[in-house]
Amino acid sequence: MPGDSPNALEQGQTRAERIVERILGLPEDELADEYARLLSVLCGRHRDVEKVFLQRYENARELLRGSFSASGARAKLIGAYFSEEYAYQSAALFNPSIVRHPDQSGCPPGALRFILSLRAIGEGHLSSIAFRTGTWQPGRDIVLDAASPLAATPRIEYPESDDAAVHLHCDDSRDLSETVLFPILERQRGGIEDLRLTSLEMEDGSTLFAGTYTAVGGRGIAQELLATRNFIDFKMHRLEGLIAASKGMALFPRLIEGRYAMLGRHDNENIWLLLSENLHHWDGGIRIVNPRWTWEFTQLGNCGSPIETADGWLVFTHGVGAMREYCIGACLLDRSEPSRVIARTRRPLLRPSPEERYGYVPNVVYSCGALLSGNDILLPYGVADSFTAFSTLSLDALLAAMD
C-alpha cells in the first residue's frame, strides 16, 4: 500500500485513493493496451498472475473501505498497481536445517529423500524461509531436485487475537521449492530467520514437523514456532515465557520424561537445557555447556536440534571466536539425562576456509540442523551468510574426536 506524505497537496484523499481514481478514469483503449503490456511482461514469470491481481484488488477495496468498484481488466489493473515483485533470495540463501521427507517412496536402496529449509535474503536485508528437496545416498552424491522458477504466495488465515496461531495455506505451490514463508506480521517486519526444523514425535505417536525461528520486529527479537504435518499447511505460533525474547532455540525430536525439551541461548553466551509441559511456553532452564576453547570464547550455541544416537544426544554447536569467526563443533549429551555433557570436540569440525571466507557476512560457517542415516551424517551449512554447502562425516569418527 503506497504511503502518504504530510506534504501532499490533496489532503482530502489518500495516495491510494488517488491511484485508484486515475485508473478508473482511463479510457477503454488505453486500459486495454496497458493491461496487455503488463500481461506480456509478467505471464512468463508468474503462474495465475490474473488471479493474484484480483486478490490484490479485493485487498485494496477492503483497505479503502469499499470506496470504489470495478470489474474485468480494470479491476485486475487496480490490483496490479497494489502489487510488486520481490526477489526473496537475490542476496543470499543459507543457514539450512534438514529433515527426512515424509514421502520416501521411489528412493533407491540405502538412499533417503530430505527437505531442506533455508534462510533467504532479498532487498532490504529481509529474511524469509524457503525450501528445497533432494536425495542423499551415503557414499554417493547429494542430489538436489531442480528448483521451480516460480514462487507461490501463501493464503493467510489471520487469528482473532495476537496470541493465536497464524495459518498459512500453500496449496497453490506445485513443488515445495515454490513455497516461501514471508514475514507477514508486525512482530516479523524485520524478517524471519534461521528455522531449526525437526521431526517431533508427539504423545499420540504422530509426527509433527516443527521448528523455532527468530522473528525480528520493531521492538526487538522473539522466538516463534513453525509447525506442519504435510508442508502444505503451516501454523506460526508465538512462543511465550521468560526466555521467548531470545535467539537460537532448538527442539528435541521427542519428549523427555513426559515434557517437551529445548536447547536455548537466552544469555547470548551458553547453551541451556529447557523443559516444558507446554510446547508454546518456555521458562527458566539450566546452563549445560559453556565456552571452553578459544574458538568459542565469545559465544556458544546450537546448530540445530539434537540427534538421538545409541551413545547419547548428538548436538552440533557453533562457537564464535576472535574476529567474530563462526566455527562448527559438536557435543554429546546423556540420553536419559541430557543436562549431563558426556563429551565435546576440542577443535572445530568446520571453520571458514580461505576460499570461502568472504561473502554477505564474512568469516562464518553455520548450520541449523543435520541428518543421521545409519553411521553417516549429512551436515548442510551456510557459508559467509551467502550460500549453502554440504559436508558428510561418519558418526563413529565424530564420537572418536570428542573428549
C-alpha positions in Angstrom: 0.0 0.0 0.0 1.7 3.3 -1.1 2.4 5.6 1.9 1.0 9.1 2.3 3.1 12.2 2.8 2.2 15.1 5.2 3.3 17.4 2.3 0.7 16.0 -0.1 -1.4 18.8 -1.7 -4.6 16.7 -1.8 -5.2 16.2 2.0 -8.8 15.1 1.5 -7.7 11.9 -0.2 -5.2 9.2 0.5 -2.5 8.5 -2.1 -4.0 5.0 -2.7 -7.4 6.6 -3.4 -5.8 8.9 -6.0 -4.2 6.0 -7.7 -7.5 4.2 -8.0 -9.2 7.3 -9.3 -6.6 7.6 -12.1 -7.2 4.0 -13.2 -10.9 4.4 -13.1 -10.6 7.4 -15.4 -8.6 5.6 -18.0 -10.3 5.3 -21.5 -11.0 1.8 -22.5 -8.4 1.7 -25.3 -5.6 2.9 -23.0 -6.7 0.5 -20.3 -6.6 -2.5 -22.7 -3.2 -1.5 -24.1 -1.6 -1.1 -20.6 -3.1 -4.3 -19.3 -2.0 -6.3 -22.4 1.5 -4.9 -22.0 1.6 -5.8 -18.3 0.5 -9.4 -19.0 3.1 -9.9 -21.7 5.8 -8.9 -19.2 4.6 -11.0 -16.2 2.9 -14.1 -17.5 6.2 -15.9 -18.2 7.4 -15.2 -14.6 4.3 -16.0 -12.6 1.5 -18.6 -12.5 -2.1 -17.4 -12.4 -1.0 -13.7 -12.3 -4.5 -12.5 -13.1 -5.8 -14.4 -10.0 -3.2 -12.6 -7.9 -4.3 -9.2 -9.4 -7.9 -10.0 -8.4 -6.9 -10.9 -4.9 -5.0 -7.7 -4.5 -8.0 -5.7 -5.9 -10.1 -7.2 -3.2 -7.5 -6.4 -0.6 -7.3 -2.8 -1.8 -11.1 -2.4 -1.7 -11.1 -3.8 1.8 -8.3 -1.4 3.0 -10.0 1.5 1.3 -13.4 0.5 2.9 -15.1 -0.3 -0.4 -15.0 3.3 -1.7 -14.7 2.1 -5.3 -15.9 -0.7 -7.6 -14.6 -2.1 -10.9 -14.7 -5.3 -12.9 -12.8 -7.2 -15.6 -9.5 -5.8 -16.8 -10.0 -2.6 -14.9 -10.3 -4.4 -11.5 -7.2 -6.5 -12.4 -5.2 -3.4 -13.3 -6.1 -1.8 -10.0 -4.8 -5.0 -8.3 -1.6 -4.8 -10.3 -1.0 -1.2 -9.0 -1.1 -2.6 -5.5 1.3 -5.5 -6.2 5.0 -5.8 -6.5 7.6 -8.5 -7.3 10.1 -9.4 -4.6 13.3 -11.4 -5.3 13.3 -13.2 -2.0 16.7 -14.9 -2.4 18.6 -12.4 -4.5 21.2 -11.6 -1.9 21.7 -14.9 0.0 20.4 -18.4 0.7 22.0 -20.0 3.8 21.6 -21.4 7.3 19.9 -24.6 6.4 18.1 -27.2 8.5 17.2 -30.6 7.3 14.6 -33.4 8.0 13.6 -36.7 6.3 11.0 -36.2 3.7 7.7 -37.7 4.8 7.4 -39.5 1.4 10.3 -41.9 0.9 8.6 -43.8 -2.0 10.8 -44.4 -5.0 14.1 -43.9 -3.3 17.0 -46.2 -4.3 18.0 -48.8 -1.7 20.1 -47.1 1.0 19.1 -43.6 0.0 16.7 -41.2 1.6 14.8 -38.1 0.5 15.2 -34.9 2.5 13.6 -31.5 2.9 15.9 -28.5 3.4 14.8 -25.3 4.9 16.8 -22.2 4.1 17.1 -18.6 5.2 16.6 -16.4 2.0 17.6 -12.8 2.0 16.4 -10.2 -0.6 16.2 -6.5 -0.9 16.4 -4.5 2.4 18.1 -7.4 4.2 14.7 -9.0 4.7 14.8 -12.7 5.6 12.2 -15.3 4.6 12.0 -19.1 4.8 12.4 -21.2 1.6 12.6 -24.9 1.0 14.4 -27.4 -1.3 14.2 -31.1 -1.6 16.8 -33.7 -2.6 18.1 -37.3 -2.2 21.1 -38.5 -0.3 22.7 -41.9 -0.5 25.7 -42.2 1.9 28.9 -42.7 0.0 27.4 -41.1 -3.2 26.5 -37.7 -4.5 23.9 -35.5 -2.8 21.3 -34.7 -5.5 19.2 -31.6 -5.1 15.9 -31.5 -7.0 15.7 -28.8 -9.6 14.0 -25.7 -8.1 10.9 -24.3 -9.7 11.5 -20.8 -11.3 8.2 -19.7 -9.7 7.2 -18.9 -6.2 3.7 -19.0 -4.6 2.3 -16.7 -2.0 0.5 -18.5 0.9 -3.1 -17.9 1.6 -3.1 -16.3 5.1 -5.6 -17.0 7.8 -5.1 -14.4 10.5 -6.1 -15.2 14.1 -8.6 -13.2 16.1 -6.0 -12.5 18.8 -2.3 -11.8 18.6 -1.6 -14.8 20.8 -3.3 -17.3 18.5 -1.6 -19.2 15.6 -1.5 -17.8 12.1 -2.4 -20.4 9.4 -0.6 -20.4 6.1 -2.1 -22.5 3.3 0.3 -23.2 0.5 -1.9 -25.3 -1.8 -1.0 -23.1 -4.8 2.5 -24.5 -4.7 3.0 -27.3 -7.1 6.5 -28.0 -5.8 7.9 -27.4 -2.3 10.6 -25.1 -3.7 7.7 -22.7 -4.7 6.7 -22.3 -1.1 8.1 -19.2 0.5 7.1 -18.1 4.0 7.4 -14.3 4.2 7.3 -12.1 7.3 3.6 -11.2 7.4 3.0 -9.8 10.9 4.1 -6.6 12.6 6.3 -8.6 15.0 8.1 -10.1 12.0 8.5 -6.9 10.0 12.4 -7.2 10.1 12.3 -10.8 8.8 12.0 -14.4 10.0 15.4 -16.1 10.4 17.1 -19.4 10.9 14.4 -22.1 11.1 15.6 -25.1 13.2 13.4 -27.8 11.8 13.0 -31.3 13.4 10.6 -34.3 13.2 8.8 -34.1 16.6 7.3 -37.3 17.9 4.1 -36.4 19.6 2.5 -38.1 22.6 -0.1 -39.9 20.4 2.7 -41.3 18.2 2.2 -39.0 15.3 4.9 -36.8 13.7 4.8 -33.0 13.7 7.5 -31.2 11.7 8.2 -28.3 14.0 11.0 -25.7 14.4 11.8 -22.5 16.1 12.8 -19.4 14.2 13.7 -15.8 15.1 11.1 -13.1 14.4 12.7 -9.7 14.0 10.2 -6.9 14.9 10.3 -3.2 15.6 10.6 -3.8 19.3 13.3 -6.5 19.1 13.6 -10.2 18.5 11.5 -13.1 19.7 11.2 -16.9 19.1 8.3 -18.3 17.2 7.4 -21.9 16.3 6.5 -23.1 12.8 4.6 -26.4 12.6 3.3 -28.5 9.8 2.3 -32.1 9.1 2.4 -32.0 5.3 4.5 -28.9 4.2 1.3 -27.6 2.6 -0.5 -26.1 5.7 1.6 -24.4 8.3 1.0 -22.7 11.6 3.0 -19.9 13.1 2.8 -19.8 16.9 4.2 -17.1 19.1 6.2 -18.5 22.0 5.5 -17.3 25.5 7.6 -17.3 28.7 10.6 -15.7 30.3 13.0 -16.7 27.5 10.8 -16.2 24.4 12.6 -13.0 23.6 15.9 -14.7 22.5 17.5 -16.5 19.6 18.8 -19.9 18.9 16.3 -22.3 20.4 16.1 -25.9 19.1 13.6 -28.6 19.9 14.5 -32.1 20.9 12.8 -34.6 18.5 10.8 -36.3 21.3 9.5 -35.7 24.8 11.8 -36.4 27.7 10.1 -37.8 30.8 6.8 -36.5 29.6 7.9 -33.0 28.8 9.0 -31.1 25.7 12.7 -30.3 25.7 14.6 -27.5 24.0 18.1 -26.1 23.8 18.4 -22.4 24.2 20.9 -19.5 24.3 19.0 -16.8 26.0 22.1 -15.3 27.8 23.8 -15.0 24.3 26.8 -17.0 25.6 26.0 -20.5 26.8 23.8 -23.5 25.8 20.9 -24.1 28.2 18.5 -27.1 28.6 14.8 -26.1 28.8 11.9 -28.4 29.7 8.2 -27.6 29.5 4.8 -29.2 29.6 3.6 -26.7 27.0 5.1 -26.6 23.6 4.4 -22.9 23.3 5.6 -21.7 26.8 9.2 -21.7 28.0 10.7 -20.5 31.2 14.0 -20.9 33.1 16.3 -23.8 32.3 19.8 -24.8 33.4 23.1 -24.0 31.8 24.7 -27.2 30.4 27.5 -26.1 28.0 29.7 -23.1 28.4 32.6 -21.7 26.3 35.9 -23.6 26.9 38.1 -23.4 23.8 39.5 -20.3 22.0 37.2 -20.7 19.0 34.1 -20.4 21.3 35.3 -17.8 23.8 32.8 -15.1 22.6 29.7 -17.3 22.2 28.5 -20.9 22.1 25.2 -22.1 20.7 23.5 -25.0 19.0 23.5 -25.7 15.3 20.1 -27.3 15.2 18.0 -29.9 17.1 19.8 -32.7 18.9 20.1 -36.0 17.1 19.4 -39.2 19.1 22.1 -41.9 18.9 22.8 -45.0 20.9 25.6 -43.2 22.6 23.6 -40.1 23.5 22.1 -36.9 22.1 24.5 -35.5 19.4 24.4 -31.7 19.3 26.2 -29.7 16.6 27.4 -26.4 18.1 28.6 -23.1 16.8 31.4 -21.2 18.5 32.3 -17.6 18.0 36.0 -16.6 18.4 38.3 -13.8 17.5 37.3 -11.5 14.6 33.7 -12.8 15.1 34.7 -16.0 13.3 32.0 -18.7 13.5 33.0 -22.3 13.6 31.1 -25.6 13.9 31.8 -28.2 16.6 29.8 -30.8 18.5 29.0 -32.2 21.9 27.3 -35.3 23.2 24.6 -35.3 25.9 23.3 -38.2 28.0 20.2 -39.8 26.5 18.2 -40.1 29.7 19.7 -37.1 31.5 20.5 -34.5 28.7 21.7 -32.0 31.3 24.9 -34.1 31.6 27.6 -33.5 28.9 29.4 -36.7 28.0 32.0 -35.3 25.6 32.9 -32.3 23.4 35.0 -31.6 20.3 38.2 -29.7 21.3 38.8 -28.4 17.8 36.2 -27.2 15.2 34.8 -29.7 12.7 34.4 -26.8 10.2 35.8 -23.4 10.2 35.8 -20.7 7.4 38.4 -21.6 4.8 40.5 -19.1 2.9 38.4 -19.9 -0.3 35.1 -19.5 1.4 35.8 -16.7 4.0 34.2 -13.8 2.1 30.5 -13.1 1.4 27.5 -11.2 2.8 28.8 -11.7 6.3 32.4 -12.8 6.3 34.1 -15.5 8.5 31.0 -17.6 9.1 30.1 -21.2 8.8 26.8 -22.0 10.4 24.1 -24.7 10.3 20.6 -25.1 11.7 20.4 -28.9 11.6 21.9 -32.2 10.4 20.6 -35.6 9.3 21.8 -39.1 10.5 21.4 -42.2 8.4 22.9 -45.3 10.0 26.5 -44.3 10.7 26.6 -41.4 8.3 25.8 -37.7 8.9 24.8 -35.1 6.4 25.5 -31.6 7.6 24.3 -28.7 5.4 25.8 -25.4 6.4 25.8 -21.8 5.4 29.0 -20.1 4.2 29.6 -16.4 4.9 25.8 -15.9 5.2 25.8 -16.1 1.4 25.2 -19.7 0.1 24.8 -23.3 1.3 27.3 -26.2 1.1 27.2 -29.8 2.4 29.5 -31.9 4.4 29.4 -35.6 5.3 31.1 -37.4 8.1 30.9 -40.7 10.0 29.3 -40.8 13.4 32.0 -43.1 14.7 34.7 -40.8 13.6 33.0 -37.8 15.2 32.5 -39.6 18.5 36.1 -40.6 18.5 37.2 -37.0 18.0 35.4 -35.9 21.2 36.8 -35.9 24.7 
